[in-house]
Amino acid sequence: MATIRDLLIHRTIHYVQPDQTVIEAAGYMVECKVGAVPVLDGTTLVGVFSERDIMSKVVTRGRDPLTTRIREVMSTELRTLAP
C-alpha cells in the first residue's frame, strides 16, 4: 500500500501560512485552481483552508477578507487516517 509520502513526492503542494489574509489565500487558490490548501506554520501542518471556510466563516458572517487572517477561520480538526 502506498504511503501519503509516496503519493505526494512528485507533486506540487500548494499551501498557505496562518498569517496570510483570506483575500491573499483566495487569490492564490484561484491561481492554482484548487479548492482547499493545507495551512503550514513553518513545516508544521496546523490546519486546512477551503472554499467552504471562506463561505461559512467569512462571507456569511460579514468578515472582511482583506483583514481576516487564515488562522482565524481555517479548519483545525485534523483527523488521522485509519489503516
N, C-alpha and C positions, 0 to 999 in steps of 0.2 A: 504494500500500500504506500502511495506517495505521501510525503510529508508536506506541510504547508511551505516549507523552505524549497522543496523540490518543485512545487507548482509555481512559485513566485520568483525563483532565482534569475530568470532571464526576462523578467517583465519590469516595466517601469512602474514604480509605486508612486502615485500621486497622493500627496499628503499636505496638511496644513498644520500650523502651530497655534497653540491656545491663545496667544496674544493678538493674532490677526483679527481684523474686523469681519463681520458677516459679509459685507459687500466685497471685500477682497477675496474671501473664500468662494463666494458665489461666482464671481468673475473667473476665478481660476478653474472651478468645476465646469463651467460652461466651455472655457477654452480647451479643457482636457476631455470634454464630452463624457463626464462621469456624474453619477447622481449621489455619490457618497465618497467620503475620503477619511482615512484614519487621521487622528489628531496626535501628533508626536510632540512631546516635550523633550527636546534633545533627541535621544534614541529610544525613549520610553513611550509606549502606547498609553495614552491617557483617556482616549475617547474616540468617538466616531461622529462625524458631522455629515448630515444628509439633507436632501431636499425636504424631507419631512420635518426635520428640525427647523428649517427656515420657515416653513408654513405654520407649524404648530407652536413654535416658541418665539417667533419674531413677528411675522405678518399678522396672525390672529390676535396677538397681544399688543399690537401697536408699538413695538420696539423699533428703534432707529437702526437700520442695518449699517449706517455709516459710523456709528459709535459703539454698537454692541459687539463685544468680543466673543470669539468662538468658545472660550472657556465657560461663558455664562449660559450657553444654550446647547452645547454638544451633548450627545448621549454618552453616559458614562457606565451604563450597566453592560459590562463586557462579560460574556459567558464563555466558558471553555467548551471545546468540542468533546463530546463523549466518544470513546473508542468504538 
